[in-house]
Amino acid sequence: MAASRDRLVEDHLHLVHVIAAKLRGLLGKTMEPGDLVGYGTKGLIEAAARYDPRAGASFSTFAYYRIRGAIFDGMRTMGWYSRGDYARFRAEERVGEYLAAAAEREAAERKAAPDGPRPDQSGTLEALSGLLSGVAAIHITSLEAEREPADERAKAPDQAVEDAEGSERVRAALAGLPAKERRLIELYYFGDLNLEDAGKKMGLSKSWASRLHARAVEHLRELFEGGNP
């Protein structure tokens, strides 16, 4: 078992370097690449320890999001980016968790019913549209979570009103979530925790927290779009 984990790490170290280089390019070249690789390698080792091939997802897909998450967490502790950058990268981290959960759910459904019907083009487009709407909901909520208290006197009146309406919309959507989903969103988005730590505070495993997050995002999407949860 340990040998297979070690092999997974060795075979995917290149993925750590690719992700670290991409993030360093996005944030500028003031960061030490060795630090980013170190954080990413820690994420890769954790991914290898937790990977279960029976879930249906490839290890590369499984590890990709966990490597990125580990690098984001490392950069956050080092204070390597501005508040605006932080909001953007936290949104990307949450999007990654959401998409990974969706991919794992789809793989599990295919495994459970390998001979079942496959969605036609309209069904595929509808599913893709739902995912994209979910991604938009994550970005909206992430930006609200990182919003600084505004000096309304420094803003044009129409901009101040627009920002206030946007904040009210997010707060109303959060209030419409079921209690457990709302608590996870509060911890994960507004409590500055990663998904695993937010889940632990609620007595949830990482996999259950991931599923609950995906469900919360779906409800947020419906609430933002004016539907019923």
PyMOL commands that set and color helices and strands:
alter all, ss='L'
color gray80, all
select helices_A, chain A and resi 2-11+13-27+33-50+53-55+59-78+83-112+121-145+152-154+157-175+179-190+195-201+206-224
alter helices_A, ss='H'
color red, helices_A
deselect
rebuild
show_as cartoon
